[in-house]
Structure formats: C-alpha cells, structure tokens
C-alpha cells in the first residue's frame, strides 16, 4: 500500500515542456544541458583517443626521466667501458621511446582533429 502511494506521488507530477523537447519540473524550470554532456565529440572513440593521448604523454615523461638517468650513469661511469656501454644503451633506448611517444601522440592528435 505504501509503495503504491509513493509510486503515485513520485510519478504524478505536472511537467512542463522545454524548448529543446525535454520535460521539466515547473519548480525547477528548463535547465539547459551542458554541451559537453551531449555532443558528437563525446563518443567512445574520442574517449579512447584522449586516454591514449594521456598515456603517450606519460610515456614521454618516463622516457625523459630515463634519458636523464642514462646521462647520470654515463657521467658517473668513471671510465669503466661496461658501465659506459650500459649508460649509452639506456640513453639510446630512452630517445627511441621518446620518439615513438611523440609520434604516437601526434597521430592521436591528428585522428582527434580529423574526427571533429
């Protein structure tokens, strides 16, 4: 009995029509929906590309940290050929990682600009 009463109270409201075709409570009135909530740009592909762009930015930051780490290892190698070689490899692969990260971020930006 109580559920039926609450159900009727909850759904027996007088609604007004809004210019955008939705219905609203007269006490609140028509409130515009922000454009970023309902837009063609809020697709799942756009979300995936933005997450990918963020990951590429983080990857680029990590590559720069490893480049600095390799440079510090190179500076502190004290002439040991093995340590110098390891430091060079660290720096080379961090530059390769940074280049891949920048190319990937550029590709994602290109795809995002093409979709819009």
Secondary structure, 3 states (H helix, E strand, C coil): CHHHHHHHHHHCCCEEECCCCCEEECCCCCCCCCCCCCCCCCCHHHHHHHHHHHHHHHHHHHHHHHHHHHHHHHHCCCCCHHHHHHHHHHHHHHHHHHHHHHHHHHHHHHHHHHHC
